[in-house]
Structures are given as C-alpha cells and as structure tokens.
Amino acid sequence: MPYQHIQLDGDHSIPLYLQIYRRFREAITNGRLHPGDRIPSVRSLASELDLARGTVETAYQLLISEGYLLTRGPAGTVVSPQLPTRRIKEKPTLPVVIRESTIRPQRPVPLPLQLGLPALDAFPRKLWARLAGSRLRRPGVENLVYPDPRGYAPLRSAIAAYVGISRGIVCGPDQVFICAGYPAALELICRCLMKPGDACWFEDPGYPFARDVLIGAGAKLVPVPVDGSGLQVDAGQTLADDARFAVVTPSHQSPLGVALSLPRRLALLEWANRRQSWIVEDDYDSEYRYHGRPLPALKSLDDGGRVLYAGTFSKVLYPGLRLAYLVVPAGLIPRFAGVSERMANNCPELLQGTVSDFIEQGHFTRHLKKMRNLYTLRRSYLEGALQEICGQHLKIEPQAGGIQLLARLKAGTDDGALADDALASGVAVQALSRWCLAAEIEPGLLMGFTNVASPEQARDICRTLMLSLNRPLA
C-alpha cells in the first residue's frame, strides 16, 4: 500500500485520525493489505503525512482494538494474521468510538499510577455498608418501584445544596439530573441539544472519553489549543466562531492541570451569549485543590443560562459507583426530563440513596477533608521518588490540584512507546500525546498518585519506571 499517497482532508468534518483509520480498514477489507503485512511505525507514518504522532497513534489504537492490527513489540505492527485472506464484507460506516480499554487498563486490581482513581484503600467501607444496609432494611415499597428517571429526589436536593455552597451555583433540585457517569451526562446533553455536524470546541489536549462520546453523537470537533491560562478563546473564535458547543474543564484542565483565567471565562461566556451556543463545564475533580480555596465554577458566572454543569462522584467516592450529575439551565428542564425518561441511564436508586445519606449526614464533607490531606501527602511521595530516581529524564509540572501528575519528558521522546513499555512492566502511566487531536505538544507522562501509599512504594514504582526510561525504544 503506498502510504505516502493516503489522501486526507484537513477541512473535512471527520477528524484526521478517523480518516487514517478508515483508509487502513478499507485497504485490509479490500485485500490491498494482507494478514501478516507489516505497516509503518507511528513515527514514520506521521512524518510521511506531516501529522502529529498522537493523531496516527490514535488511529492505530482503534485498529488494534478492533482486531485489524496486532503489535509485535520490536517486530513492529502487522495486519492481524487471524483475519481471513478473502475479502471481508465492509460494514456500514458509523461514528467510531474508541473503546475505553484502549486507554484505561481494565483489571480487577488497579495498576500503579493508574489515572482516574481515588484512594481505594481509604474509602470508608464500613460506614458505606452501614448506610446501604440501613436503606435495604427500610419498610415500604417506595424503593421497589420504577425510579424517577431524573434521579432520586433527596439526592438531587443534596447536590443542589452542595454545589450552591462549594461551587457558587444557584440552582434548584429540578435542574439537577442524575446520570450513570460523566459520559452518560454528556450523551444526555448531545441527545437534547446536538444535531449531527454541529461544530464543538474541544480542548486540545483534552479528555479522550469525552472526545469519543462527542464524535459518536456526530459532532464536528474543533481542536482549540490550551496554554497556561486555559482554553484559548480567541483561537476558538478564529477557528469556528459559529460553533454550537464548547466542552471545557475550566477549574482544572484535563490533562494539563491549568485553570481557565477569569478574563477567558468572561470571554467564553460572552461568546456563548452572543452566538447562543452552549458551554459544557466538566468539573471532574475541583474538590481537590491543595493551594488556596477551590475556584468558583464557570457556571456561577453564567447570567445568560448558557452553561451546563457536570460533576461526578467517581473521583471523590469510587468509579464503580457510576454516578454523575448534570445541572441544566431552568429553561431546559422539560426537554431534559423527557429525554431522561427515554434514556433511563440512572445509577441504581439504592446507591443514589446511600450517597444522599452520606452527604446529608455530614460524612461527605469530612471525607473530602480527609482525602485532601491524604493526597497532599501521597503526591509528595511520588514527586520525591520521581525527582530522586527519574529526575534526569523528566520534569514535574507544578499543579495546584487534581489527582494526577504531569511529568514532561525530553524533546523528541516517544511518550507513546514509553507508556506502552511501562505498561508491559506493570506501571500504568499514560502518554500526553494520546490526549491530543492536532496539538504538537512537548512529550509527557500522566500519573495517578492517589494509591501510592508510602515513600517505599513510590520508590519501587519509580525504579520500575526507570527501566523503561533507560531502555532504547523502537
């Protein structure tokens, strides 16, 4: 296959990595690439096509996850030998969503430095079991019937009170919708407000799972660069002033950890009001800020009713709970209520009730305070070990909050290959380049520190990581 003749359209509504994915899939299904054929490395194909390595890497990961390609370590990547040699009937073209397992390891026991996890060993299991047991023992049938598709009413009231106090958001319980995780909240927004082909500003680099949901809903993503003050609103207006959506993480940008400055917050709101566009605020771990008070939510500045605010309990309780919430403008309540009834994407009401009791009885506030202190300590464990053992290879980016670290690597380092090698050794770091759509960015590794329980464990992890940092990578 003449890879240098792969035709890509930078102005097309389909992202470049999906165009690459489809070109390879067509070549395999049409018999131009055969089982066992070796394909170019990420680096060489990115060079041929003049693209960011992360763009090509994302396309390859899609093909690997669907069984079209197979990695063979130093021997490179080949067309899967298990594919039949005859022509495969092409499936109808559909929006493609990256499987979660291609980025986040799915294992019964989390690996060291895995992202997106709270301190699982510090979760108050006995208290949680007591609250859940108390719920189960309550008489009556009200908890046995079909649940409210908007979510358990006492929990919605508790969330409305919590975000009012902690995030400065003035809302009523009717504006709160309970969803089965943040991707489900984003899907609810898409079903209510988005039309296929709608342009959507998306932070670059940005959260991969949100990116996949939006693509699956038919959004035309507009990668907007991020700098030390957050999303570059001026760049977004230049790229697509008529965009219908902007999906942002203003309190703690994912993954760079910067906060959206006040001038840019105001500029973003002004743009949304002028264009009658929607802003989706993902406030995924705003509770964890170690220097000063948590920043006010962007939603607290929203006088025009253009911001939809999403929060989650995955980072503060545990991800297996699958419980997120969405605060919508008052005028959108009927539309969201109708779609929620058809989606039925709620977390089980027993768990919603348990979370409600956890908040109302004061346990949630105490738990957050305990976790902030614990994470300050555990972050220091990992930072110290990285500087001691791996300091010649990487530099830790300062961050005011969050539950992960970003360590920058030397220019020219293939952070994707390094992350793969580390994962093979049992350390689940992630490559910063894989969070990019179009941005050419300094290579780096993302590391979760919440489950690093001691300085000794941190040093053991860093010694394993050091083997990958010292190992020549193909």
Secondary structure as UniProt FT lines:
FT   HELIX           3..5
FT   TURN            10..11
FT   HELIX           16..29
FT   TURN            30..31
FT   TURN            35..36
FT   STRAND          38..39
FT   HELIX           42..49
FT   HELIX           53..65
FT   TURN            66..67
FT   STRAND          69..71
FT   HELIX           73..75
FT   STRAND          77..79
FT   TURN            81..82
FT   HELIX           100..102
FT   TURN            112..113
FT   TURN            115..116
FT   HELIX           120..122
FT   HELIX           125..136
FT   TURN            142..144
FT   TURN            149..150
FT   HELIX           153..166
FT   HELIX           173..175
FT   STRAND          176..179
FT   HELIX           182..193
FT   TURN            196..197
FT   STRAND          199..204
FT   HELIX           208..216
FT   TURN            217..218
FT   STRAND          220..227
FT   TURN            228..229
FT   STRAND          230..231
FT   HELIX           233..240
FT   TURN            241..242
FT   STRAND          245..248
FT   TURN            254..256
FT   HELIX           262..275
FT   STRAND          278..282
FT   TURN            284..287
FT   HELIX           298..301
FT   STRAND          307..312
FT   TURN            314..317
FT   HELIX           319..321
FT   STRAND          324..327
FT   HELIX           330..332
FT   HELIX           333..343
FT   HELIX           349..360
FT   TURN            361..362
FT   HELIX           363..390
FT   TURN            391..393
FT   STRAND          394..396
FT   STRAND          404..409
FT   TURN            411..412
FT   HELIX           415..424
FT   TURN            425..426
FT   STRAND          430..431
FT   HELIX           432..435
FT   STRAND          444..448
FT   TURN            450..451
FT   HELIX           455..470
//
